[in-house]
């Protein structure tokens, strides 16, 4: 449940926003995949190396009617009541444009034509391609081959094994501070950094935005949930919503592999205050501290050694 580099809520929402502008109303004419590993998953969340044939047969000819997000999952809803779920995992990202297929190039047969961003080296690990009825392609680049793709019934998708255990959405208008406190209270002895990244507590937060939110709220990542004062919990609730919203506005973070559907980097990393800023001055007004890096639950964690208070 804890993530290091995978796209988080802002990156996934940025992808969804891009797809909504480009693929809604388009019909799937062909599907190609180079995977010979357990890449596709059945509805029972069991990896199945033969699932692609079933998947391909089911979606051919269907029209894309809408695109949604649940936590870090992209939900591409089709015209016959089915939904393609894509979880990009660590290095996956969806791309939209035009490609030329060269079967002689066994390692990398899809040559990107346009837009120019598709030529970024981080976009050249194409594992799955949907050919659409307008001649464009929707491709999944995934260097480490960890991404998940499966086909669900739209009506019951949220109850499937892929989605039913997820916590509430932190940017949902109905997600109040009181509901946030209830979620945290379920892990009273947990370290706050790990609790924020637990997808059964909150949906969509990973390493980057947990560090940034805790920096903004002034809470040390090793603080125990039950010991954090209510006033600080409220600051954290506000920080999470502000940080995630800003991340979406900036097109997500591209500290590693993530690119938007045009193959371009997001700019959220240019505004990071803590994440990957080890040994730099804190930057918070009036704070003389420096950013430090520790390991929390096997994850690299960045925090200010002065204004982020430890509550234990």
C-alpha positions in Angstrom: 0.0 0.0 0.0 3.0 2.3 0.3 4.5 3.9 -2.9 7.8 5.5 -3.7 7.7 6.8 -7.2 4.4 5.8 -8.6 2.0 8.4 -9.9 -0.2 9.8 -7.1 -3.6 11.5 -7.1 -2.5 14.7 -9.0 -0.7 12.8 -11.7 -3.6 10.4 -12.2 -6.1 13.2 -12.2 -4.0 15.1 -14.7 -4.1 12.0 -16.9 -7.8 11.7 -16.5 -8.3 15.3 -17.4 -6.3 14.9 -20.6 -8.1 11.7 -21.6 -11.5 13.4 -21.1 -10.4 16.0 -23.7 -9.1 13.5 -26.3 -10.7 10.1 -26.2 -14.4 10.4 -25.2 -16.6 9.4 -28.1 -13.8 7.5 -29.8 -14.2 3.9 -30.8 -11.6 1.2 -30.2 -10.6 -0.3 -33.5 -7.6 -2.5 -32.4 -5.6 -3.5 -29.4 -2.0 -4.5 -29.2 0.3 -5.6 -26.4 3.8 -6.9 -26.1 3.4 -8.4 -22.7 4.0 -12.1 -22.2 3.9 -11.7 -18.4 1.0 -11.6 -15.9 0.2 -8.0 -16.8 -3.5 -8.2 -17.2 -5.7 -9.1 -14.2 -9.1 -10.7 -13.9 -11.9 -9.3 -11.9 -10.8 -11.4 -8.9 -7.5 -9.5 -8.9 -5.5 -12.6 -9.9 -2.7 -12.1 -12.4 -3.4 -14.1 -15.6 -0.9 -14.2 -18.5 -3.7 -15.4 -20.9 -6.1 -12.6 -19.9 -5.2 -10.3 -22.8 -7.0 -12.4 -25.4 -10.2 -12.2 -23.3 -9.7 -8.5 -22.8 -9.0 -7.7 -26.4 -12.1 -9.6 -27.7 -14.4 -7.9 -25.2 -13.4 -4.3 -25.9 -13.0 -4.2 -29.7 -15.6 -2.0 -31.3 -16.6 -0.3 -28.1 -16.9 3.4 -27.7 -15.3 5.3 -24.8 -18.1 7.2 -23.1 -16.4 8.7 -20.1 -13.2 8.6 -18.0 -13.1 8.7 -14.2 -10.6 8.3 -11.3 -10.8 6.4 -8.1 -7.7 6.8 -5.9 -4.8 6.1 -8.2 -6.9 4.1 -10.7 -8.0 5.4 -14.1 -11.5 4.1 -15.1 -12.2 4.2 -18.9 -15.9 3.5 -19.3 -17.1 1.8 -22.4 -20.4 1.8 -24.4 -21.4 -1.8 -23.5 -21.3 -1.3 -19.7 -17.7 -2.2 -19.2 -14.8 -0.3 -17.7 -11.1 -0.6 -18.4 -9.2 -0.1 -15.2 -5.6 1.1 -15.5 -3.3 1.4 -12.4 -0.1 3.0 -13.6 1.9 1.7 -10.7 5.6 3.0 -10.5 6.6 3.8 -14.1 3.4 3.6 -16.1 1.7 6.5 -17.9 -0.8 6.8 -20.7 0.0 8.7 -23.9 -2.2 10.0 -26.7 -1.0 10.7 -30.3 0.0 9.0 -33.5 2.5 6.2 -33.9 3.9 4.2 -36.8 4.1 0.4 -36.2 7.2 -1.4 -37.5 7.0 -5.2 -36.8 10.7 -5.6 -37.7 11.6 -3.6 -34.6 10.9 -6.4 -32.1 12.1 -4.4 -29.0 10.4 -1.1 -29.7 8.0 -1.4 -32.7 6.0 1.8 -32.0 7.6 4.9 -33.4 6.0 8.1 -32.1 5.1 10.7 -34.7 3.2 13.4 -32.9 3.1 15.3 -30.6 6.8 15.8 -30.1 6.6 15.0 -26.4 6.1 11.4 -27.2 9.7 11.2 -28.2 10.9 11.7 -24.7 13.0 8.6 -23.8 10.7 8.0 -20.8 7.8 7.5 -23.2 9.5 4.8 -25.4 8.5 1.7 -23.3 5.2 1.1 -25.0 3.6 -2.1 -23.8 -0.1 -1.6 -24.7 -1.7 0.3 -27.6 -5.4 1.1 -28.4 -5.9 2.2 -32.0 -8.9 4.6 -32.1 -11.3 5.3 -34.9 -9.7 8.7 -35.6 -6.4 7.2 -36.5 -4.8 8.2 -33.2 -3.5 5.9 -30.5 -3.8 5.6 -26.8 -0.6 3.9 -25.5 0.7 2.8 -22.1 4.4 3.3 -21.6 5.7 1.3 -18.6 9.4 0.8 -18.3 9.3 -1.6 -15.3 6.2 -3.5 -16.4 4.3 -3.1 -13.1 1.2 -1.4 -14.4 -2.2 -3.2 -14.0 -5.0 -3.3 -16.6 -8.2 -5.2 -16.3 -11.8 -5.1 -17.5 -14.7 -4.6 -15.1 -18.5 -4.3 -15.3 -19.1 -0.6 -14.9 -22.1 -1.0 -12.6 -20.2 -3.0 -10.1 -16.6 -1.7 -10.6 -16.4 0.1 -7.3 -17.3 -3.1 -5.5 -14.6 -5.1 -7.3 -11.6 -6.4 -5.5 -9.5 -3.7 -7.1 -11.4 -0.8 -5.6 -13.7 -1.8 -2.7 -11.1 -1.4 0.1 -10.1 2.1 -0.8 -10.4 5.0 1.6 -12.3 8.3 0.9 -11.1 10.8 -1.6 -9.3 13.7 0.1 -10.5 16.3 -2.4 -14.2 15.2 -2.3 -16.2 18.2 -1.1 -18.0 15.9 1.3 -14.8 14.9 2.9 -14.9 17.1 5.9 -12.3 17.6 8.7 -14.4 15.5 11.0 -14.4 12.6 8.5 -10.6 13.1 8.2 -10.2 12.8 12.0 -12.3 9.6 12.0 -10.1 8.1 9.3 -6.9 8.9 11.2 -8.4 7.6 14.5 -8.5 4.2 12.9 -4.7 4.1 13.1 -4.0 5.8 16.5 -0.6 4.3 17.0 0.6 4.6 13.4 3.3 6.9 12.2 1.5 9.7 10.4 3.6 9.4 7.2 2.6 5.8 6.8 -1.0 6.4 7.8 -1.3 9.1 5.1 0.0 6.6 2.4 -2.3 3.8 3.5 -4.8 3.6 0.7 -7.5 2.1 3.0 -7.3 5.3 5.1 -7.1 7.9 2.4 -7.0 7.5 -1.4 -4.4 8.8 -3.7 -1.6 10.1 -1.4 1.9 8.6 -1.8 5.4 9.5 -0.9 5.6 12.9 -2.6 2.4 14.5 -1.4 2.7 13.0 2.1 6.1 14.7 2.6 4.8 18.0 1.2 1.6 18.0 3.3 3.5 17.2 6.5 6.0 20.0 5.8 3.2 22.5 5.2 1.4 21.4 8.4 4.6 21.4 10.5 4.3 17.8 11.6 7.2 15.4 11.9 6.6 12.2 9.8 7.3 9.9 12.7 4.6 11.5 14.9 2.1 9.1 16.3 -1.5 9.8 15.1 -3.1 9.8 18.6 -0.5 12.3 19.9 -1.0 15.0 17.2 -3.1 17.9 18.6 -6.4 18.6 17.0 -5.2 22.0 15.8 -2.3 20.3 14.0 -4.6 17.7 12.5 -6.7 20.5 11.1 -3.7 22.1 9.6 -2.8 18.8 8.0 -6.3 18.3 6.6 -6.0 21.8 5.0 -2.5 21.1 3.8 -3.4 17.9 2.1 -6.3 19.5 0.1 -4.1 22.5 -0.9 -1.1 20.5 -1.9 -3.1 18.0 -3.9 -5.1 20.7 -5.7 -1.9 22.6 -6.5 -0.4 19.4 -7.8 -3.3 19.0 -10.2 -3.0 22.6 -11.4 0.7 22.2 -12.0 0.1 19.0 -14.1 1.6 16.6 -11.5 5.1 15.8 -10.5 7.7 14.5 -12.9 10.5 13.7 -10.5 10.9 10.4 -12.3 9.0 8.7 -15.1 5.6 10.4 -15.1 4.5 12.3 -18.2 1.1 13.6 -19.2 -0.8 12.2 -22.2 1.1 14.5 -24.5 4.3 13.0 -23.2 5.3 16.1 -21.4 6.5 16.7 -17.8 4.4 18.2 -15.1 5.8 21.1 -13.1 4.7 20.4 -9.6 8.2 19.2 -8.7 9.4 22.8 -9.2 7.3 23.8 -6.2 8.3 21.0 -3.8 9.3 22.3 -0.4 10.5 19.0 1.1 10.5 16.1 -1.3 14.0 15.3 -2.5 15.5 18.6 -1.1 17.9 16.9 1.4 20.3 19.3 3.1 18.7 22.4 1.6 17.4 25.3 3.7 13.8 24.8 4.8 12.4 27.8 2.9 9.5 28.3 5.2 9.3 31.9 6.3 11.0 32.5 9.6 12.4 28.9 9.8 16.2 28.4 10.0 16.0 24.6 9.6 17.2 22.3 6.9 15.6 19.5 5.0 16.7 16.0 6.2 16.1 12.5 4.8 15.2 9.5 6.9 13.6 6.1 6.1 10.1 5.5 7.3 8.5 2.2 6.5 11.3 1.6 3.9 10.4 4.8 2.1 12.7 7.8 1.8 11.1 10.6 3.8 12.0 14.3 3.7 11.2 16.8 6.4 12.5 20.0 8.1 14.5 19.4 11.2 13.2 22.5 12.9 9.6 23.5 12.3 8.1 20.0 11.8 7.3 19.0 15.4 7.5 15.4 16.7 4.4 14.2 18.6 5.1 11.0 20.4 
